[in-house]
Amino acid sequence: MELNRIWDFPIKEFHPFPRAMLGVGAHEMVGVEAKKLGFTRALLVTTGLRGSGIVEDLKGKLEWAGVEVVLYDKVESNPKDYNVMEAAALYQSEKCDGVVSIGGGSSHDAAKGARVVVAHDGRNINEFEGFEKSTNKQNPPHIAISTTAGTGSETSWAYVITDTSDMDQPHKWVGFDESTICSLAIDDPVLYYDCPQHFTAFCGFDVLAHGSEPYVARLDFPPSLGNALYSIELVAKHLREAVFEPRNLEARSGMMHAQYIAAQAFNSGGLGIVHSISHAVSAFFDSHHGLNNAIALPRVWEYNLPSRYERYARIATAMGVDTSGMTTVQAADAAVDAAIRLSKDVGIPDNFGQVNKDSYDKNRMDTGKYSGRGPSIPGDDATVRKISEHIQGDWCTPGNPREVTVESMLPVVSHAINKSY
């Protein structure tokens, strides 16, 4: 008998992490570390981080160390396939020999994708959706420097790209490939100080999703469970202060560590439909990934409760709920309530219907390559269904602890768009 008829995941794989530097002042070492990795001419990949001075500062540190810098600062939120292809083409035309990404997941993921394209002589990035699609595993070295506490991309083997080749049916996909693991991750909480309050909140819920999903995932991978649960505890302890006291070093450091270890948890422990819903909404409406996770998360926790009551009861404790005297089911329900309370405290919109995508930066709206679809996310039946269908093909969905179908997702997605807690 085939093993997968007995167990969904008969062999569970532990994926490696990059070397990392974490803590105050870590970003000061980027030039020295780039030289140690053999960089002479680096492609610096970023969204631009307008007004922060971070890009200029890090560019200067690289150049001071003798590394020439070629700047690609056109990465968009939910990085698009054409961002990746442009960055790869610039890398090749400028004869670069290494990549430095600065920002959040968008910058890091675009850089990962560009490295894959470079290693495969310019093949379209959309050919690499899924698991280990690279055939040439020798791609350029990469230093990833985070300016938000959310992504975890700097330490994981995953990257996420939006396929815009069919603008009537845009598709946001996930690639898992060990060849994309960075050469060096740098997390410095001082770089988070200038992150706006609402983005701090959005990114914090990305961390909460990264921690909670492997903790309840179908993989049930023991090496991931400790980091997953502790990252939840760190988010519950530090996110509010990080949002409302942007220069609180303890809070920013706490969220830095939460981000890093939550990504280590999902790196081998898997994700679920919080991310699948987020990817679908981003694909169609280009809304912020962390915000999408924040809105989807309590709905998904509620959907998954019957399959993992004991795990959600432990999540409640990690989030600071006194569960003494509660039954397991009551404690699990309290975890959902705690997530809703945190969401409201840090200013997350109640639902997707309150999200006006025109409030997000669009670096390239004048190109016509990616156009909007109205001022807010509609909650009509057609939209609910197309999001529910997109979820089925997402590479995160198989990790969800409760079975997922289009019909089971319709009420979850409808509530996320149209209703409030």
Secondary structure, DSSP 4 states (H G I P E B T S, - for coil): --GGGT-S-SS--PPP--EEEESTTGGGGHHHHHHHTT-SEEEEEE---TTT-HHHHHHHHHHHTT-EEEEE--PPSS-BHHHHHHHHHHHHHTT--EEEEEESHHHHHHHHHHHHHHHTTT--GGGG-EES--S------EEEEESSSS--GGGSSEEEEEE-SSTTS-EEEEEE-GGGS-SEEEE-GGGGTTS-HHHHHHHHHHHHHHHHHHHH-TT--HHHHHHHHHHHHHHHHHHHHHHH-TT-HHHHHHHHHHHHHHHHHHHHH---HHHHHHHHHHHHH---HHHHHHHHHHHHHHHHGGG-HHHHHHHHHHTT---TT--HHHHHHHHHHHHHHHHHHTT--SSGGG--GGGS--TTGGGSSS----SS---SHHHHHHHHHHHHT-TTGGG-SS---HHHHHHHHHHHHH---
